[in-house]
Amino acid sequence: MKKVMLLLAACAFTTAAIAQTPETEVKVRDNGTKKVVTKTGKTNVGQALDNTADAAGNVAKKAGRGIKKGTQKVGRGLKRGTKKMEDKTE
């Protein structure tokens, strides 16, 4: 899990050097006047950080599910084992 986090962090910082340039768009209104609209959107850094956070969340979810499933299996096995021991001692 440490390797995944390090890899994601490295990807986030490598894309940090490249910034996204804003786009300008000219809209013409019904009455003939023009309006200049500048769209900045997310920078590459912001998008990379969002992607890193999402990926880290996915890894944590998978790990949590695995741990939960494993503990349930152990619990069932323990329950069966104790039941068998009780049956033998009666």
PyMOL Python script that loads the backbone (N, CA, C, O; Angstrom):
from pymol import cmd

cmd.read_pdbstr("""\
ATOM      1  N   MET A   1       0.818  -1.170   0.000  1.00  0.00           N
ATOM      2  CA  MET A   1       0.000   0.000   0.000  1.00  0.00           C
ATOM      3  C   MET A   1       0.876   1.253   0.000  1.00  0.00           C
ATOM      4  O   MET A   1       0.508   2.281  -0.568  1.00  0.00           O
ATOM      5  N   LYS A   2       2.034   1.151   0.643  1.00  0.00           N
ATOM      6  CA  LYS A   2       2.951   2.292   0.653  1.00  0.00           C
ATOM      7  C   LYS A   2       3.436   2.592  -0.764  1.00  0.00           C
ATOM      8  O   LYS A   2       3.583   3.751  -1.149  1.00  0.00           O
ATOM      9  N   LYS A   3       3.681   1.533  -1.530  1.00  0.00           N
ATOM     10  CA  LYS A   3       4.170   1.731  -2.890  1.00  0.00           C
ATOM     11  C   LYS A   3       3.132   2.433  -3.748  1.00  0.00           C
ATOM     12  O   LYS A   3       3.475   3.286  -4.568  1.00  0.00           O
ATOM     13  N   VAL A   4       1.862   2.079  -3.565  1.00  0.00           N
ATOM     14  CA  VAL A   4       0.789   2.706  -4.337  1.00  0.00           C
ATOM     15  C   VAL A   4       0.706   4.187  -4.005  1.00  0.00           C
ATOM     16  O   VAL A   4       0.574   5.024  -4.898  1.00  0.00           O
ATOM     17  N   MET A   5       0.783   4.509  -2.713  1.00  0.00           N
ATOM     18  CA  MET A   5       0.711   5.908  -2.303  1.00  0.00           C
ATOM     19  C   MET A   5       1.893   6.709  -2.847  1.00  0.00           C
ATOM     20  O   MET A   5       1.725   7.839  -3.307  1.00  0.00           O
ATOM     21  N   LEU A   6       3.083   6.122  -2.793  1.00  0.00           N
ATOM     22  CA  LEU A   6       4.262   6.815  -3.309  1.00  0.00           C
ATOM     23  C   LEU A   6       4.160   7.038  -4.811  1.00  0.00           C
ATOM     24  O   LEU A   6       4.533   8.097  -5.315  1.00  0.00           O
ATOM     25  N   LEU A   7       3.652   6.036  -5.524  1.00  0.00           N
ATOM     26  CA  LEU A   7       3.496   6.161  -6.967  1.00  0.00           C
ATOM     27  C   LEU A   7       2.497   7.260  -7.308  1.00  0.00           C
ATOM     28  O   LEU A   7       2.739   8.066  -8.207  1.00  0.00           O
ATOM     29  N   LEU A   8       1.383   7.292  -6.600  1.00  0.00           N
ATOM     30  CA  LEU A   8       0.374   8.316  -6.860  1.00  0.00           C
ATOM     31  C   LEU A   8       0.887   9.708  -6.526  1.00  0.00           C
ATOM     32  O   LEU A   8       0.610  10.665  -7.249  1.00  0.00           O
ATOM     33  N   ALA A   9       1.629   9.824  -5.439  1.00  0.00           N
ATOM     34  CA  ALA A   9       2.192  11.121  -5.071  1.00  0.00           C
ATOM     35  C   ALA A   9       3.205  11.583  -6.116  1.00  0.00           C
ATOM     36  O   ALA A   9       3.251  12.765  -6.458  1.00  0.00           O
ATOM     37  N   ALA A  10       4.008  10.661  -6.620  1.00  0.00           N
ATOM     38  CA  ALA A  10       4.994  11.013  -7.642  1.00  0.00           C
ATOM     39  C   ALA A  10       4.306  11.505  -8.911  1.00  0.00           C
ATOM     40  O   ALA A  10       4.754  12.470  -9.530  1.00  0.00           O
ATOM     41  N   CYS A  11       3.223  10.843  -9.296  1.00  0.00           N
ATOM     42  CA  CYS A  11       2.477  11.265 -10.486  1.00  0.00           C
ATOM     43  C   CYS A  11       1.887  12.662 -10.294  1.00  0.00           C
ATOM     44  O   CYS A  11       1.870  13.467 -11.225  1.00  0.00           O
ATOM     45  N   ALA A  12       1.407  12.942  -9.089  1.00  0.00           N
ATOM     46  CA  ALA A  12       0.810  14.248  -8.819  1.00  0.00           C
ATOM     47  C   ALA A  12       1.847  15.357  -8.939  1.00  0.00           C
ATOM     48  O   ALA A  12       1.560  16.419  -9.489  1.00  0.00           O
ATOM     49  N   PHE A  13       3.041  15.117  -8.430  1.00  0.00           N
ATOM     50  CA  PHE A  13       4.059  16.158  -8.457  1.00  0.00           C
ATOM     51  C   PHE A  13       4.714  16.307  -9.823  1.00  0.00           C
ATOM     52  O   PHE A  13       5.203  17.390 -10.145  1.00  0.00           O
ATOM     53  N   THR A  14       4.739  15.255 -10.634  1.00  0.00           N
ATOM     54  CA  THR A  14       5.330  15.402 -11.967  1.00  0.00           C
ATOM     55  C   THR A  14       4.438  16.229 -12.875  1.00  0.00           C
ATOM     56  O   THR A  14       4.925  16.947 -13.747  1.00  0.00           O
ATOM     57  N   THR A  15       3.121  16.127 -12.668  1.00  0.00           N
ATOM     58  CA  THR A  15       2.220  16.936 -13.489  1.00  0.00           C
ATOM     59  C   THR A  15       2.064  18.346 -12.954  1.00  0.00           C
ATOM     60  O   THR A  15       1.441  19.183 -13.607  1.00  0.00           O
ATOM     61  N   ALA A  16       2.617  18.631 -11.773  1.00  0.00           N
ATOM     62  CA  ALA A  16       2.478  19.956 -11.164  1.00  0.00           C
ATOM     63  C   ALA A  16       3.210  21.030 -11.958  1.00  0.00           C
ATOM     64  O   ALA A  16       2.835  22.201 -11.898  1.00  0.00           O
ATOM     65  N   ALA A  17       4.229  20.659 -12.688  1.00  0.00           N
ATOM     66  CA  ALA A  17       5.023  21.649 -13.407  1.00  0.00           C
ATOM     67  C   ALA A  17       4.277  22.217 -14.616  1.00  0.00           C
ATOM     68  O   ALA A  17       4.567  23.328 -15.060  1.00  0.00           O
ATOM     69  N   ILE A  18       3.331  21.467 -15.139  1.00  0.00           N
ATOM     70  CA  ILE A  18       2.620  21.908 -16.343  1.00  0.00           C
ATOM     71  C   ILE A  18       1.281  22.515 -15.922  1.00  0.00           C
ATOM     72  O   ILE A  18       0.428  21.812 -15.382  1.00  0.00           O
ATOM     73  N   ALA A  19       1.093  23.794 -16.161  1.00  0.00           N
ATOM     74  CA  ALA A  19      -0.162  24.445 -15.780  1.00  0.00           C
ATOM     75  C   ALA A  19      -1.064  24.562 -16.999  1.00  0.00           C
ATOM     76  O   ALA A  19      -0.590  24.715 -18.125  1.00  0.00           O
ATOM     77  N   GLN A  20      -2.341  24.491 -16.767  1.00  0.00           N
ATOM     78  CA  GLN A  20      -3.313  24.596 -17.849  1.00  0.00           C
ATOM     79  C   GLN A  20      -3.567  26.071 -18.140  1.00  0.00           C
ATOM     80  O   GLN A  20      -3.772  26.866 -17.223  1.00  0.00           O
ATOM     81  N   THR A  21      -3.554  26.429 -19.421  1.00  0.00           N
ATOM     82  CA  THR A  21      -3.789  27.825 -19.792  1.00  0.00           C
ATOM     83  C   THR A  21      -5.288  28.067 -19.900  1.00  0.00           C
ATOM     84  O   THR A  21      -6.033  27.178 -20.313  1.00  0.00           O
ATOM     85  N   PRO A  22      -5.735  29.265 -19.532  1.00  0.00           N
ATOM     86  CA  PRO A  22      -7.172  29.547 -19.629  1.00  0.00           C
ATOM     87  C   PRO A  22      -7.611  29.698 -21.082  1.00  0.00           C
ATOM     88  O   PRO A  22      -6.847  30.154 -21.932  1.00  0.00           O
ATOM     89  N   GLU A  23      -8.845  29.311 -21.347  1.00  0.00           N
ATOM     90  CA  GLU A  23      -9.403  29.427 -22.696  1.00  0.00           C
ATOM     91  C   GLU A  23     -10.319  30.650 -22.738  1.00  0.00           C
ATOM     92  O   GLU A  23     -11.118  30.873 -21.828  1.00  0.00           O
ATOM     93  N   THR A  24     -10.194  31.426 -23.791  1.00  0.00           N
ATOM     94  CA  THR A  24     -11.100  32.565 -23.946  1.00  0.00           C
ATOM     95  C   THR A  24     -12.088  32.232 -25.057  1.00  0.00           C
ATOM     96  O   THR A  24     -11.735  31.659 -26.087  1.00  0.00           O
ATOM     97  N   GLU A  25     -13.329  32.610 -24.809  1.00  0.00           N
ATOM     98  CA  GLU A  25     -14.393  32.317 -25.762  1.00  0.00           C
ATOM     99  C   GLU A  25     -15.229  33.589 -25.930  1.00  0.00           C
ATOM    100  O   GLU A  25     -15.565  34.255 -24.950  1.00  0.00           O
ATOM    101  N   VAL A  26     -15.555  33.912 -27.164  1.00  0.00           N
ATOM    102  CA  VAL A  26     -16.354  35.106 -27.432  1.00  0.00           C
ATOM    103  C   VAL A  26     -17.777  34.661 -27.748  1.00  0.00           C
ATOM    104  O   VAL A  26     -18.010  33.900 -28.688  1.00  0.00           O
ATOM    105  N   LYS A  27     -18.727  35.149 -26.944  1.00  0.00           N
ATOM    106  CA  LYS A  27     -20.139  34.828 -27.167  1.00  0.00           C
ATOM    107  C   LYS A  27     -20.841  36.060 -27.730  1.00  0.00           C
ATOM    108  O   LYS A  27     -20.644  37.174 -27.246  1.00  0.00           O
ATOM    109  N   VAL A  28     -21.658  35.846 -28.754  1.00  0.00           N
ATOM    110  CA  VAL A  28     -22.417  36.941 -29.342  1.00  0.00           C
ATOM    111  C   VAL A  28     -23.854  36.833 -28.827  1.00  0.00           C
ATOM    112  O   VAL A  28     -24.508  35.803 -28.990  1.00  0.00           O
ATOM    113  N   ARG A  29     -24.327  37.901 -28.210  1.00  0.00           N
ATOM    114  CA  ARG A  29     -25.675  37.928 -27.662  1.00  0.00           C
ATOM    115  C   ARG A  29     -26.704  38.172 -28.758  1.00  0.00           C
ATOM    116  O   ARG A  29     -26.359  38.487 -29.896  1.00  0.00           O
ATOM    117  N   ASP A  30     -27.977  38.018 -28.391  1.00  0.00           N
ATOM    118  CA  ASP A  30     -29.070  38.226 -29.349  1.00  0.00           C
ATOM    119  C   ASP A  30     -29.098  39.655 -29.887  1.00  0.00           C
ATOM    120  O   ASP A  30     -29.450  39.873 -31.047  1.00  0.00           O
ATOM    121  N   ASN A  31     -28.733  40.625 -29.057  1.00  0.00           N
ATOM    122  CA  ASN A  31     -28.796  42.026 -29.502  1.00  0.00           C
ATOM    123  C   ASN A  31     -27.540  42.458 -30.257  1.00  0.00           C
ATOM    124  O   ASN A  31     -27.405  43.635 -30.589  1.00  0.00           O
ATOM    125  N   GLY A  32     -26.616  41.531 -30.535  1.00  0.00           N
ATOM    126  CA  GLY A  32     -25.444  41.842 -31.340  1.00  0.00           C
ATOM    127  C   GLY A  32     -24.193  42.190 -30.561  1.00  0.00           C
ATOM    128  O   GLY A  32     -23.119  42.291 -31.154  1.00  0.00           O
ATOM    129  N   THR A  33     -24.292  42.380 -29.243  1.00  0.00           N
ATOM    130  CA  THR A  33     -23.103  42.695 -28.455  1.00  0.00           C
ATOM    131  C   THR A  33     -22.305  41.424 -28.198  1.00  0.00           C
ATOM    132  O   THR A  33     -22.830  40.312 -28.255  1.00  0.00           O
ATOM    133  N   LYS A  34     -21.048  41.616 -27.919  1.00  0.00           N
ATOM    134  CA  LYS A  34     -20.160  40.475 -27.699  1.00  0.00           C
ATOM    135  C   LYS A  34     -19.749  40.403 -26.233  1.00  0.00           C
ATOM    136  O   LYS A  34     -19.598  41.424 -25.562  1.00  0.00           O
ATOM    137  N   LYS A  35     -19.572  39.187 -25.758  1.00  0.00           N
ATOM    138  CA  LYS A  35     -19.129  38.986 -24.380  1.00  0.00           C
ATOM    139  C   LYS A  35     -17.959  38.009 -24.414  1.00  0.00           C
ATOM    140  O   LYS A  35     -18.056  36.929 -24.996  1.00  0.00           O
ATOM    141  N   VAL A  36     -16.850  38.399 -23.783  1.00  0.00           N
ATOM    142  CA  VAL A  36     -15.665  37.543 -23.724  1.00  0.00           C
ATOM    143  C   VAL A  36     -15.722  36.743 -22.421  1.00  0.00           C
ATOM    144  O   VAL A  36     -15.806  37.315 -21.335  1.00  0.00           O
ATOM    145  N   VAL A  37     -15.675  35.431 -22.541  1.00  0.00           N
ATOM    146  CA  VAL A  37     -15.739  34.545 -21.381  1.00  0.00           C
ATOM    147  C   VAL A  37     -14.418  33.810 -21.272  1.00  0.00           C
ATOM    148  O   VAL A  37     -13.930  33.242 -22.249  1.00  0.00           O
ATOM    149  N   THR A  38     -13.844  33.823 -20.084  1.00  0.00           N
ATOM    150  CA  THR A  38     -12.588  33.117 -19.845  1.00  0.00           C
ATOM    151  C   THR A  38     -12.877  31.901 -18.974  1.00  0.00           C
ATOM    152  O   THR A  38     -13.412  32.014 -17.872  1.00  0.00           O
ATOM    153  N   LYS A  39     -12.513  30.750 -19.491  1.00  0.00           N
ATOM    154  CA  LYS A  39     -12.692  29.514 -18.735  1.00  0.00           C
ATOM    155  C   LYS A  39     -11.328  29.038 -18.268  1.00  0.00           C
ATOM    156  O   LYS A  39     -10.428  28.797 -19.073  1.00  0.00           O
ATOM    157  N   THR A  40     -11.187  28.904 -16.955  1.00  0.00           N
ATOM    158  CA  THR A  40      -9.909  28.431 -16.436  1.00  0.00           C
ATOM    159  C   THR A  40      -9.947  26.941 -16.161  1.00  0.00           C
ATOM    160  O   THR A  40      -8.995  26.229 -16.480  1.00  0.00           O
ATOM    161  N   GLY A  41     -11.033  26.459 -15.574  1.00  0.00           N
ATOM    162  CA  GLY A  41     -11.114  25.039 -15.255  1.00  0.00           C
ATOM    163  C   GLY A  41     -10.094  24.668 -14.199  1.00  0.00           C
ATOM    164  O   GLY A  41      -9.497  25.536 -13.562  1.00  0.00           O
ATOM    165  N   LYS A  42      -9.900  23.394 -14.023  1.00  0.00           N
ATOM    166  CA  LYS A  42      -8.914  22.931 -13.049  1.00  0.00           C
ATOM    167  C   LYS A  42      -7.535  22.948 -13.679  1.00  0.00           C
ATOM    168  O   LYS A  42      -7.371  22.680 -14.870  1.00  0.00           O
ATOM    169  N   THR A  43      -6.560  23.264 -12.866  1.00  0.00           N
ATOM    170  CA  THR A  43      -5.189  23.151 -13.340  1.00  0.00           C
ATOM    171  C   THR A  43      -4.797  21.678 -13.297  1.00  0.00           C
ATOM    172  O   THR A  43      -5.484  20.864 -12.680  1.00  0.00           O
ATOM    173  N   ASN A  44      -3.729  21.351 -13.932  1.00  0.00           N
ATOM    174  CA  ASN A  44      -3.261  19.964 -13.914  1.00  0.00           C
ATOM    175  C   ASN A  44      -2.921  19.519 -12.496  1.00  0.00           C
ATOM    176  O   ASN A  44      -3.102  18.353 -12.144  1.00  0.00           O
ATOM    177  N   VAL A  45      -2.430  20.445 -11.692  1.00  0.00           N
ATOM    178  CA  VAL A  45      -2.085  20.126 -10.307  1.00  0.00           C
ATOM    179  C   VAL A  45      -3.350  19.753  -9.539  1.00  0.00           C
ATOM    180  O   VAL A  45      -3.382  18.745  -8.833  1.00  0.00           O
ATOM    181  N   GLY A  46      -4.394  20.574  -9.683  1.00  0.00           N
ATOM    182  CA  GLY A  46      -5.640  20.302  -8.987  1.00  0.00           C
ATOM    183  C   GLY A  46      -6.262  18.986  -9.410  1.00  0.00           C
ATOM    184  O   GLY A  46      -6.761  18.225  -8.580  1.00  0.00           O
ATOM    185  N   GLN A  47      -6.229  18.724 -10.709  1.00  0.00           N
ATOM    186  CA  GLN A  47      -6.791  17.463 -11.204  1.00  0.00           C
ATOM    187  C   GLN A  47      -5.976  16.280 -10.703  1.00  0.00           C
ATOM    188  O   GLN A  47      -6.543  15.253 -10.330  1.00  0.00           O
ATOM    189  N   ALA A  48      -4.665  16.408 -10.691  1.00  0.00           N
ATOM    190  CA  ALA A  48      -3.814  15.317 -10.209  1.00  0.00           C
ATOM    191  C   ALA A  48      -4.065  15.039  -8.731  1.00  0.00           C
ATOM    192  O   ALA A  48      -4.087  13.883  -8.309  1.00  0.00           O
ATOM    193  N   LEU A  49      -4.255  16.104  -7.940  1.00  0.00           N
ATOM    194  CA  LEU A  49      -4.542  15.909  -6.519  1.00  0.00           C
ATOM    195  C   LEU A  49      -5.883  15.222  -6.317  1.00  0.00           C
ATOM    196  O   LEU A  49      -6.016  14.363  -5.446  1.00  0.00           O
ATOM    197  N   ASP A  50      -6.877  15.595  -7.115  1.00  0.00           N
ATOM    198  CA  ASP A  50      -8.176  14.923  -7.030  1.00  0.00           C
ATOM    199  C   ASP A  50      -8.055  13.451  -7.387  1.00  0.00           C
ATOM    200  O   ASP A  50      -8.620  12.591  -6.712  1.00  0.00           O
ATOM    201  N   ASN A  51      -7.315  13.167  -8.449  1.00  0.00           N
ATOM    202  CA  ASN A  51      -7.117  11.777  -8.872  1.00  0.00           C
ATOM    203  C   ASN A  51      -6.395  10.981  -7.788  1.00  0.00           C
ATOM    204  O   ASN A  51      -6.735   9.827  -7.528  1.00  0.00           O
ATOM    205  N   THR A  52      -5.395  11.603  -7.155  1.00  0.00           N
ATOM    206  CA  THR A  52      -4.643  10.930  -6.101  1.00  0.00           C
ATOM    207  C   THR A  52      -5.546  10.612  -4.917  1.00  0.00           C
ATOM    208  O   THR A  52      -5.488   9.517  -4.358  1.00  0.00           O
ATOM    209  N   ALA A  53      -6.376  11.568  -4.543  1.00  0.00           N
ATOM    210  CA  ALA A  53      -7.289  11.357  -3.417  1.00  0.00           C
ATOM    211  C   ALA A  53      -8.282  10.241  -3.737  1.00  0.00           C
ATOM    212  O   ALA A  53      -8.566   9.398  -2.886  1.00  0.00           O
ATOM    213  N   ASP A  54      -8.810  10.236  -4.965  1.00  0.00           N
ATOM    214  CA  ASP A  54      -9.755   9.185  -5.360  1.00  0.00           C
ATOM    215  C   ASP A  54      -9.097   7.819  -5.337  1.00  0.00           C
ATOM    216  O   ASP A  54      -9.673   6.853  -4.838  1.00  0.00           O
ATOM    217  N   ALA A  55      -7.891   7.739  -5.877  1.00  0.00           N
ATOM    218  CA  ALA A  55      -7.193   6.454  -5.926  1.00  0.00           C
ATOM    219  C   ALA A  55      -6.864   5.960  -4.522  1.00  0.00           C
ATOM    220  O   ALA A  55      -6.988   4.770  -4.232  1.00  0.00           O
ATOM    221  N   ALA A  56      -6.448   6.873  -3.657  1.00  0.00           N
ATOM    222  CA  ALA A  56      -6.135   6.483  -2.278  1.00  0.00           C
ATOM    223  C   ALA A  56      -7.393   5.975  -1.580  1.00  0.00           C
ATOM    224  O   ALA A  56      -7.337   5.007  -0.821  1.00  0.00           O
ATOM    225  N   GLY A  57      -8.520   6.623  -1.834  1.00  0.00           N
ATOM    226  CA  GLY A  57      -9.785   6.170  -1.256  1.00  0.00           C
ATOM    227  C   GLY A  57     -10.159   4.783  -1.744  1.00  0.00           C
ATOM    228  O   GLY A  57     -10.647   3.955  -0.973  1.00  0.00           O
ATOM    229  N   ASN A  58      -9.929   4.529  -3.033  1.00  0.00           N
ATOM    230  CA  ASN A  58     -10.237   3.209  -3.589  1.00  0.00           C
ATOM    231  C   ASN A  58      -9.368   2.131  -2.950  1.00  0.00           C
ATOM    232  O   ASN A  58      -9.857   1.048  -2.627  1.00  0.00           O
ATOM    233  N   VAL A  59      -8.093   2.421  -2.771  1.00  0.00           N
ATOM    234  CA  VAL A  59      -7.181   1.451  -2.154  1.00  0.00           C
ATOM    235  C   VAL A  59      -7.612   1.177  -0.714  1.00  0.00           C
ATOM    236  O   VAL A  59      -7.606   0.030  -0.267  1.00  0.00           O
ATOM    237  N   ALA A  60      -7.985   2.233   0.007  1.00  0.00           N
ATOM    238  CA  ALA A  60      -8.418   2.061   1.396  1.00  0.00           C
ATOM    239  C   ALA A  60      -9.700   1.235   1.474  1.00  0.00           C
ATOM    240  O   ALA A  60      -9.848   0.401   2.367  1.00  0.00           O
ATOM    241  N   LYS A  61     -10.628   1.465   0.542  1.00  0.00           N
ATOM    242  CA  LYS A  61     -11.873   0.694   0.525  1.00  0.00           C
ATOM    243  C   LYS A  61     -11.598  -0.781   0.297  1.00  0.00           C
ATOM    244  O   LYS A  61     -12.153  -1.639   0.983  1.00  0.00           O
ATOM    245  N   LYS A  62     -10.733  -1.074  -0.674  1.00  0.00           N
ATOM    246  CA  LYS A  62     -10.410  -2.473  -0.971  1.00  0.00           C
ATOM    247  C   LYS A  62      -9.749  -3.147   0.221  1.00  0.00           C
ATOM    248  O   LYS A  62     -10.050  -4.297   0.542  1.00  0.00           O
ATOM    249  N   ALA A  63      -8.857  -2.430   0.868  1.00  0.00           N
ATOM    250  CA  ALA A  63      -8.179  -2.993   2.040  1.00  0.00           C
ATOM    251  C   ALA A  63      -9.185  -3.246   3.156  1.00  0.00           C
ATOM    252  O   ALA A  63      -9.142  -4.286   3.814  1.00  0.00           O
ATOM    253  N   GLY A  64     -10.077  -2.308   3.364  1.00  0.00           N
ATOM    254  CA  GLY A  64     -11.090  -2.455   4.403  1.00  0.00           C
ATOM    255  C   GLY A  64     -11.999  -3.636   4.154  1.00  0.00           C
ATOM    256  O   GLY A  64     -12.340  -4.375   5.078  1.00  0.00           O
ATOM    257  N   ARG A  65     -12.392  -3.814   2.897  1.00  0.00           N
ATOM    258  CA  ARG A  65     -13.254  -4.955   2.553  1.00  0.00           C
ATOM    259  C   ARG A  65     -12.527  -6.269   2.795  1.00  0.00           C
ATOM    260  O   ARG A  65     -13.113  -7.223   3.307  1.00  0.00           O
ATOM    261  N   GLY A  66     -11.257  -6.318   2.428  1.00  0.00           N
ATOM    262  CA  GLY A  66     -10.472  -7.536   2.640  1.00  0.00           C
ATOM    263  C   GLY A  66     -10.332  -7.880   4.113  1.00  0.00           C
ATOM    264  O   GLY A  66     -10.449  -9.041   4.505  1.00  0.00           O
ATOM    265  N   ILE A  67     -10.084  -6.869   4.916  1.00  0.00           N
ATOM    266  CA  ILE A  67      -9.942  -7.098   6.359  1.00  0.00           C
ATOM    267  C   ILE A  67     -11.263  -7.584   6.946  1.00  0.00           C
ATOM    268  O   ILE A  67     -11.291  -8.514   7.752  1.00  0.00           O
ATOM    269  N   LYS A  68     -12.355  -6.946   6.534  1.00  0.00           N
ATOM    270  CA  LYS A  68     -13.669  -7.329   7.055  1.00  0.00           C
ATOM    271  C   LYS A  68     -13.998  -8.773   6.677  1.00  0.00           C
ATOM    272  O   LYS A  68     -14.457  -9.555   7.510  1.00  0.00           O
ATOM    273  N   LYS A  69     -13.762  -9.109   5.431  1.00  0.00           N
ATOM    274  CA  LYS A  69     -14.061 -10.472   4.964  1.00  0.00           C
ATOM    275  C   LYS A  69     -13.197 -11.488   5.712  1.00  0.00           C
ATOM    276  O   LYS A  69     -13.682 -12.550   6.103  1.00  0.00           O
ATOM    277  N   GLY A  70     -11.937 -11.167   5.908  1.00  0.00           N
ATOM    278  CA  GLY A  70     -11.028 -12.063   6.618  1.00  0.00           C
ATOM    279  C   GLY A  70     -11.451 -12.293   8.058  1.00  0.00           C
ATOM    280  O   GLY A  70     -11.418 -13.421   8.549  1.00  0.00           O
ATOM    281  N   THR A  71     -11.850 -11.215   8.738  1.00  0.00           N
ATOM    282  CA  THR A  71     -12.280 -11.372  10.129  1.00  0.00           C
ATOM    283  C   THR A  71     -13.573 -12.159  10.223  1.00  0.00           C
ATOM    284  O   THR A  71     -13.768 -12.921  11.170  1.00  0.00           O
ATOM    285  N   GLN A  72     -14.451 -11.984   9.260  1.00  0.00           N
ATOM    286  CA  GLN A  72     -15.694 -12.772   9.257  1.00  0.00           C
ATOM    287  C   GLN A  72     -15.405 -14.257   9.063  1.00  0.00           C
ATOM    288  O   GLN A  72     -16.027 -15.107   9.699  1.00  0.00           O
ATOM    289  N   LYS A  73     -14.460 -14.558   8.183  1.00  0.00           N
ATOM    290  CA  LYS A  73     -14.099 -15.959   7.953  1.00  0.00           C
ATOM    291  C   LYS A  73     -13.498 -16.580   9.213  1.00  0.00           C
ATOM    292  O   LYS A  73     -13.814 -17.714   9.574  1.00  0.00           O
ATOM    293  N   VAL A  74     -12.637 -15.825   9.868  1.00  0.00           N
ATOM    294  CA  VAL A  74     -12.016 -16.321  11.099  1.00  0.00           C
ATOM    295  C   VAL A  74     -13.077 -16.531  12.172  1.00  0.00           C
ATOM    296  O   VAL A  74     -13.052 -17.522  12.902  1.00  0.00           O
ATOM    297  N   GLY A  75     -14.004 -15.588  12.255  1.00  0.00           N
ATOM    298  CA  GLY A  75     -15.072 -15.695  13.243  1.00  0.00           C
ATOM    299  C   GLY A  75     -15.944 -16.921  13.013  1.00  0.00           C
ATOM    300  O   GLY A  75     -16.305 -17.616  13.963  1.00  0.00           O
ATOM    301  N   ARG A  76     -16.279 -17.186  11.771  1.00  0.00           N
ATOM    302  CA  ARG A  76     -17.088 -18.368  11.452  1.00  0.00           C
ATOM    303  C   ARG A  76     -16.337 -19.650  11.777  1.00  0.00           C
ATOM    304  O   ARG A  76     -16.909 -20.593  12.323  1.00  0.00           O
ATOM    305  N   GLY A  77     -15.065 -19.680  11.440  1.00  0.00           N
ATOM    306  CA  GLY A  77     -14.257 -20.861  11.740  1.00  0.00           C
ATOM    307  C   GLY A  77     -14.134 -21.096  13.231  1.00  0.00           C
ATOM    308  O   GLY A  77     -14.206 -22.233  13.699  1.00  0.00           O
ATOM    309  N   LEU A  78     -13.950 -20.031  13.966  1.00  0.00           N
ATOM    310  CA  LEU A  78     -13.835 -20.140  15.415  1.00  0.00           C
ATOM    311  C   LEU A  78     -15.145 -20.634  16.023  1.00  0.00           C
ATOM    312  O   LEU A  78     -15.143 -21.462  16.934  1.00  0.00           O
ATOM    313  N   LYS A  79     -16.244 -20.131  15.520  1.00  0.00           N
ATOM    314  CA  LYS A  79     -17.559 -20.544  16.008  1.00  0.00           C
ATOM    315  C   LYS A  79     -17.782 -22.033  15.757  1.00  0.00           C
ATOM    316  O   LYS A  79     -18.260 -22.751  16.636  1.00  0.00           O
ATOM    317  N   ARG A  80     -17.438 -22.489  14.565  1.00  0.00           N
ATOM    318  CA  ARG A  80     -17.596 -23.915  14.229  1.00  0.00           C
ATOM    319  C   ARG A  80     -16.689 -24.782  15.100  1.00  0.00           C
ATOM    320  O   ARG A  80     -17.088 -25.845  15.576  1.00  0.00           O
ATOM    321  N   GLY A  81     -15.458 -24.303  15.298  1.00  0.00           N
ATOM    322  CA  GLY A  81     -14.505 -25.064  16.106  1.00  0.00           C
ATOM    323  C   GLY A  81     -14.970 -25.210  17.543  1.00  0.00           C
ATOM    324  O   GLY A  81     -14.877 -26.292  18.123  1.00  0.00           O
ATOM    325  N   THR A  82     -15.465 -24.134  18.112  1.00  0.00           N
ATOM    326  CA  THR A  82     -15.948 -24.211  19.496  1.00  0.00           C
ATOM    327  C   THR A  82     -17.193 -25.088  19.585  1.00  0.00           C
ATOM    328  O   THR A  82     -17.386 -25.805  20.567  1.00  0.00           O
ATOM    329  N   LYS A  83     -18.030 -25.027  18.561  1.00  0.00           N
ATOM    330  CA  LYS A  83     -19.238 -25.876  18.548  1.00  0.00           C
ATOM    331  C   LYS A  83     -18.842 -27.354  18.523  1.00  0.00           C
ATOM    332  O   LYS A  83     -19.447 -28.168  19.220  1.00  0.00           O
ATOM    333  N   LYS A  84     -17.847 -27.698  17.736  1.00  0.00           N
ATOM    334  CA  LYS A  84     -17.383 -29.090  17.666  1.00  0.00           C
ATOM    335  C   LYS A  84     -16.809 -29.542  19.005  1.00  0.00           C
ATOM    336  O   LYS A  84     -17.042 -30.667  19.449  1.00  0.00           O
ATOM    337  N   MET A  85     -16.051 -28.642  19.640  1.00  0.00           N
ATOM    338  CA  MET A  85     -15.471 -28.991  20.934  1.00  0.00           C
ATOM    339  C   MET A  85     -16.563 -29.193  21.985  1.00  0.00           C
ATOM    340  O   MET A  85     -16.465 -30.090  22.822  1.00  0.00           O
ATOM    341  N   GLU A  86     -17.594 -28.365  21.941  1.00  0.00           N
ATOM    342  CA  GLU A  86     -18.713 -28.514  22.880  1.00  0.00           C
ATOM    343  C   GLU A  86     -19.422 -29.844  22.673  1.00  0.00           C
ATOM    344  O   GLU A  86     -19.780 -30.525  23.634  1.00  0.00           O
ATOM    345  N   ASP A  87     -19.621 -30.207  21.406  1.00  0.00           N
ATOM    346  CA  ASP A  87     -20.298 -31.471  21.106  1.00  0.00           C
ATOM    347  C   ASP A  87     -19.488 -32.654  21.602  1.00  0.00           C
ATOM    348  O   ASP A  87     -20.061 -33.637  22.071  1.00  0.00           O
ATOM    349  N   LYS A  88     -18.178 -32.581  21.510  1.00  0.00           N
ATOM    350  CA  LYS A  88     -17.319 -33.679  21.945  1.00  0.00           C
ATOM    351  C   LYS A  88     -17.297 -33.820  23.476  1.00  0.00           C
ATOM    352  O   LYS A  88     -17.227 -34.929  24.007  1.00  0.00           O
ATOM    353  N   THR A  89     -17.358 -32.679  24.170  1.00  0.00           N
ATOM    354  CA  THR A  89     -17.267 -32.724  25.630  1.00  0.00           C
ATOM    355  C   THR A  89     -18.579 -33.139  26.295  1.00  0.00           C
ATOM    356  O   THR A  89     -18.575 -33.503  27.471  1.00  0.00           O
ATOM    357  N   GLU A  90     -19.675 -33.094  25.590  1.00  0.00           N
ATOM    358  CA  GLU A  90     -20.976 -33.457  26.186  1.00  0.00           C
ATOM    359  C   GLU A  90     -21.145 -34.925  26.373  1.00  0.00           C
ATOM    360  O   GLU A  90     -22.183 -35.370  26.861  1.00  0.00           O
TER     361      GLU A  90
END
""", "prot")
cmd.dss("prot")
cmd.show_as("cartoon", "prot")
cmd.util.cbc("prot")
cmd.orient("prot")
